Amino acid sequence: MKIHGAVIIEQGVTFAIVAVKQSVTNYTSRIIHTRQQLQYFFPNMPIILMSQDRNGTPHFYGRKDIVEFLKSIRLDQIPWKEYHIY
């Protein structure tokens, strides 16, 4: 499986951001389940899920201070890469 994400260090905090479909972020239970699954691949770091609405507006889900930081930057400033997960 491939995921689109990034590992970022900002103000001494290392966190992961992963792009997911909006159908994942529409339900709290799916958000929790997805983050639990991703924890294996991004150990010991907060995981932020990002989905985009039909207008392309990003929405972030996770730790509030990190979400506020991500709202202040453009998506193209995130060092996205493709991760291959098995």
Backbone as CSV, one residue per row, in Angstrom:
resi,resn,N_x,N_y,N_z,CA_x,CA_y,CA_z,C_x,C_y,C_z
1,MET,0.841,-1.171,0.000,0.000,0.000,0.000,0.890,1.239,0.000
2,LYS,0.428,2.278,-0.652,1.149,3.553,-0.687,0.339,4.599,0.064
3,ILE,1.056,5.432,0.803,0.398,6.579,1.426,1.192,7.827,1.072
4,HIS,0.499,8.928,1.078,1.093,10.231,0.791,1.203,10.942,2.133
5,GLY,2.410,11.274,2.551,2.563,11.882,3.865,3.879,12.608,4.008
6,ALA,4.133,13.031,5.231,5.373,13.738,5.543,5.664,13.605,7.025
7,VAL,6.936,13.606,7.347,7.374,13.711,8.738,8.004,15.080,8.872
8,ILE,7.525,15.826,9.842,7.941,17.222,10.007,8.450,17.432,11.424
9,ILE,9.497,18.222,11.549,9.971,18.666,12.861,9.760,20.170,12.906
10,GLU,8.948,20.599,13.837,8.644,22.025,13.982,8.683,22.373,15.463
11,GLN,9.505,23.334,15.818,9.660,23.792,17.196,9.924,22.622,18.147
12,GLY,10.782,21.707,17.703,11.182,20.576,18.533,10.186,19.431,18.595
13,VAL,9.089,19.521,17.871,8.075,18.463,17.856,8.142,17.743,16.510
14,THR,8.312,16.443,16.561,8.304,15.626,15.352,6.921,15.004,15.220
15,PHE,6.320,15.191,14.053,4.987,14.628,13.835,4.856,14.166,12.397
16,ALA,3.867,13.323,12.166,3.584,12.829,10.816,2.260,13.410,10.360
17,ILE,2.187,13.720,9.073,0.936,14.131,8.464,0.686,13.178,7.301
18,VAL,-0.538,12.668,7.223,-0.889,11.698,6.198,-2.161,12.163,5.499
19,ALA,-2.115,12.173,4.182,-3.286,12.540,3.387,-4.206,11.321,3.271
20,VAL,-5.479,11.536,3.558,-6.474,10.470,3.473,-7.699,10.996,2.736
21,LYS,-8.559,10.088,2.346,-9.803,10.485,1.692,-10.742,11.117,2.718
22,GLN,-11.611,11.971,2.239,-12.565,12.639,3.118,-13.479,11.635,3.811
23,SER,-13.717,10.493,3.184,-14.563,9.472,3.812,-13.951,8.956,5.116
24,VAL,-12.640,9.050,5.253,-11.981,8.655,6.504,-12.248,9.694,7.587
25,THR,-12.154,10.960,7.226,-12.273,12.012,8.236,-13.715,12.431,8.519
26,ASN,-14.663,11.824,7.839,-16.068,12.133,8.109,-16.569,11.498,9.399
27,TYR,-15.842,10.514,9.907,-16.299,9.768,11.082,-15.170,9.642,12.101
28,THR,-15.465,9.984,13.336,-14.470,9.924,14.406,-13.890,8.534,14.542
29,SER,-14.714,7.506,14.441,-14.220,6.135,14.603,-13.208,5.786,13.516
30,ARG,-13.414,6.260,12.312,-12.459,5.999,11.225,-11.155,6.762,11.444
31,ILE,-11.259,7.977,11.955,-10.055,8.758,12.269,-9.222,8.011,13.299
32,ILE,-9.861,7.564,14.364,-9.152,6.854,15.440,-8.522,5.574,14.907
33,HIS,-9.284,4.797,14.162,-8.789,3.528,13.623,-7.604,3.753,12.678
34,THR,-7.703,4.720,11.807,-6.635,5.004,10.847,-5.368,5.452,11.562
35,ARG,-5.510,6.328,12.539,-4.325,6.788,13.276,-3.682,5.643,14.052
36,GLN,-4.504,4.739,14.607,-3.947,3.582,15.307,-3.155,2.697,14.357
37,GLN,-3.657,2.489,13.151,-2.939,1.681,12.168,-1.631,2.336,11.745
38,LEU,-1.645,3.638,11.583,-0.452,4.360,11.140,0.607,4.471,12.227
39,GLN,0.214,4.319,13.487,1.158,4.448,14.593,2.314,3.461,14.460
40,TYR,2.058,2.314,13.872,3.103,1.313,13.669,4.207,1.846,12.747
41,PHE,3.824,2.632,11.741,4.768,3.142,10.756,5.395,4.474,11.154
42,PHE,4.734,5.186,12.049,5.233,6.466,12.552,5.244,6.415,14.084
43,PRO,6.118,5.572,14.663,6.091,5.357,16.107,6.488,6.595,16.907
44,ASN,5.866,6.710,18.052,6.208,7.752,19.029,6.074,9.169,18.499
45,MET,5.158,9.385,17.566,4.924,10.746,17.106,3.439,10.953,16.867
46,PRO,2.976,12.171,17.108,1.576,12.474,16.797,1.327,12.315,15.302
47,ILE,0.151,11.806,14.964,-0.223,11.636,13.568,-1.394,12.555,13.264
48,ILE,-1.212,13.371,12.251,-2.248,14.287,11.799,-2.791,13.750,10.479
49,LEU,-4.095,13.637,10.373,-4.712,13.232,9.121,-5.178,14.479,8.391
50,MET,-4.995,14.488,7.080,-5.414,15.615,6.268,-6.268,15.098,5.128
51,SER,-7.443,15.700,4.968,-8.275,15.410,3.802,-8.648,16.742,3.173
52,GLN,-9.044,16.673,1.927,-9.463,17.879,1.226,-10.925,17.740,0.825
53,ASP,-11.649,18.847,0.954,-13.040,18.823,0.520,-13.094,18.981,-0.999
54,ARG,-14.282,19.000,-1.557,-14.392,19.032,-3.022,-13.859,20.323,-3.633
55,ASN,-13.681,21.357,-2.815,-13.086,22.611,-3.296,-11.557,22.605,-3.176
56,GLY,-11.022,21.517,-2.618,-9.580,21.420,-2.438,-9.075,22.024,-1.142
57,THR,-9.986,22.472,-0.287,-9.600,23.052,0.997,-9.164,21.940,1.950
58,PRO,-7.951,22.056,2.515,-7.491,21.010,3.428,-8.147,21.130,4.807
59,HIS,-8.367,19.981,5.409,-8.884,19.897,6.777,-7.975,18.934,7.529
60,PHE,-7.539,19.349,8.711,-6.571,18.593,9.500,-7.226,18.056,10.755
61,TYR,-6.809,16.841,11.159,-7.380,16.179,12.323,-6.249,15.611,13.156
62,GLY,-6.193,16.038,14.419,-5.147,15.559,15.312,-4.893,16.562,16.413
63,ARG,-3.691,16.538,16.920,-3.320,17.393,18.039,-3.525,18.864,17.684
64,LYS,-4.258,19.559,18.534,-4.724,20.915,18.220,-3.602,21.908,17.909
65,ASP,-2.505,21.876,18.661,-1.419,22.829,18.393,-0.779,22.579,17.028
66,ILE,-0.673,21.315,16.648,-0.102,20.992,15.341,-1.078,21.372,14.229
67,VAL,-2.357,21.104,14.453,-3.381,21.478,13.469,-3.354,22.988,13.238
68,GLU,-3.241,23.773,14.292,-3.197,25.231,14.145,-1.965,25.658,13.340
69,PHE,-0.828,25.010,13.590,0.363,25.306,12.810,0.127,24.996,11.332
70,LEU,-0.432,23.820,11.043,-0.642,23.413,9.651,-1.627,24.329,8.928
71,LYS,-2.578,24.874,9.646,-3.528,25.812,9.038,-2.831,27.098,8.584
72,SER,-1.673,27.377,9.164,-0.977,28.630,8.859,-0.009,28.514,7.678
73,ILE,0.129,27.306,7.124,1.051,27.135,5.999,0.301,26.608,4.777
74,ARG,0.935,26.742,3.627,0.341,26.221,2.384,0.691,24.743,2.240
75,LEU,-0.180,24.002,1.576,0.063,22.569,1.372,1.361,22.314,0.618
76,ASP,1.723,23.202,-0.292,2.949,22.972,-1.057,4.218,23.240,-0.241
77,GLN,4.065,23.729,0.983,5.213,23.908,1.872,5.515,22.626,2.651
78,ILE,4.605,21.671,2.602,4.797,20.404,3.308,5.653,19.499,2.427
79,PRO,6.694,18.880,3.002,7.589,18.028,2.207,6.988,16.632,1.955
80,TRP,5.933,16.607,1.165,5.204,15.363,0.887,6.122,14.334,0.231
81,LYS,5.885,13.085,0.555,6.540,11.992,-0.147,5.635,10.781,-0.105
82,GLU,5.946,9.813,-0.929,5.155,8.593,-0.979,5.827,7.543,-0.112
83,TYR,5.067,6.955,0.792,5.567,5.877,1.657,4.944,4.577,1.194
84,HIS,5.773,3.539,1.115,5.284,2.209,0.760,5.175,1.400,2.056
85,ILE,3.965,1.014,2.379,3.684,0.319,3.634,3.248,-1.103,3.313
86,TYR,3.824,-2.051,4.044,3.455,-3.451,3.834,2.959,-4.087,5.099
